[in-house]
Amino acid sequence: MRAAILRLNASHGLVEGPERGYHETLTRVWLAIVGDVRSRGGTTESRTFVAENASALEKSAPLRFYARDTIMSLRARAIFVAPDLAPLPFS
């Protein structure tokens, strides 16, 4: 996933840096959240999946597991940082 996101960013001209671009912790958190929701069944069509699971997939979902300062830190962007509020699903 990391390599694909880096390629996508590059294709859009995004210059990766410590404060911009790929975010390791957020990527892994979203994979865990989506994996957890998918494990409960339902549609495989993406638009329907998002519509049916809007509350679980809201933009602030990572904040159920991380304090804002933790998830937005440069360290969390560079490497995976364990949650500081609640365990991730599938962790």
C-alpha positions as CSV (number, residue, x, y, z in Angstrom):
1,M,0.0,0.0,0.0
2,R,2.8,2.4,0.9
3,A,4.5,2.0,-2.5
4,A,1.2,2.6,-4.3
5,I,0.4,5.7,-2.3
6,L,3.9,7.1,-3.0
7,R,3.5,6.4,-6.7
8,L,0.1,8.1,-6.7
9,N,1.5,11.1,-4.9
10,A,4.4,11.4,-7.3
11,S,2.0,11.1,-10.3
12,H,0.2,14.2,-8.9
13,G,3.5,16.1,-8.5
14,L,3.4,15.9,-4.7
15,V,6.9,16.3,-3.3
16,E,7.2,14.0,-0.2
17,G,8.7,15.5,2.9
18,P,8.5,15.3,6.7
19,E,5.4,17.4,6.9
20,R,3.7,16.4,3.6
21,G,2.8,13.3,1.6
22,Y,2.6,9.8,2.8
23,H,1.6,9.2,6.4
24,E,2.5,5.7,7.7
25,T,0.3,5.6,10.8
26,L,-2.8,7.0,9.1
27,T,-2.4,4.5,6.3
28,R,-2.3,1.6,8.7
29,V,-5.1,2.9,10.8
30,W,-7.4,3.3,7.8
31,L,-6.5,-0.2,6.6
32,A,-7.5,-1.6,10.1
33,I,-10.7,0.4,10.2
34,V,-11.8,-0.6,6.7
35,G,-10.8,-4.2,7.4
36,D,-12.8,-4.3,10.5
37,V,-15.9,-2.9,8.8
38,R,-15.5,-5.3,5.9
39,S,-15.2,-8.3,8.2
40,R,-18.8,-7.6,9.4
41,G,-20.1,-8.3,5.9
42,G,-22.1,-6.3,3.5
43,T,-21.5,-5.0,0.0
44,T,-18.3,-5.1,-1.9
45,E,-19.3,-2.1,-4.1
46,S,-17.3,0.8,-2.8
47,R,-19.9,3.6,-3.0
48,T,-22.5,1.4,-1.3
49,F,-19.9,0.3,1.3
50,V,-19.1,3.9,2.2
51,A,-22.7,4.9,2.3
52,E,-23.7,2.0,4.5
53,N,-20.8,2.5,6.9
54,A,-20.6,6.3,6.9
55,S,-20.4,6.7,10.7
56,A,-17.6,4.1,11.0
57,L,-15.7,5.7,8.1
58,E,-16.0,9.3,9.0
59,K,-12.9,11.5,8.6
60,S,-12.4,11.7,12.4
61,A,-12.4,7.9,12.9
62,P,-8.7,7.7,13.7
63,L,-9.3,10.0,16.6
64,R,-11.2,7.1,18.3
65,F,-7.8,5.5,18.7
66,Y,-5.3,8.4,18.9
67,A,-5.0,11.8,20.5
68,R,-4.8,14.4,17.8
69,D,-1.2,15.4,18.7
70,T,-0.1,11.8,18.5
71,I,-1.6,11.0,15.1
72,M,-0.5,14.3,13.6
73,S,3.1,14.1,14.8
74,L,6.0,13.9,12.5
75,R,7.0,10.6,14.1
76,A,3.5,9.1,13.3
77,R,3.9,10.3,9.7
78,A,7.3,8.6,9.3
79,I,6.7,5.4,11.2
80,F,3.8,3.5,12.7
81,V,3.0,4.7,16.1
82,A,0.8,2.5,18.4
83,P,-2.6,4.0,19.4
84,D,-2.7,5.9,22.7
85,L,-6.4,5.9,23.3
86,A,-7.8,2.5,22.3
87,P,-6.5,-0.6,20.5
88,L,-7.0,-0.8,16.8
89,P,-9.2,-3.5,15.4
90,F,-7.1,-6.4,14.1
91,S,-4.0,-5.1,15.9
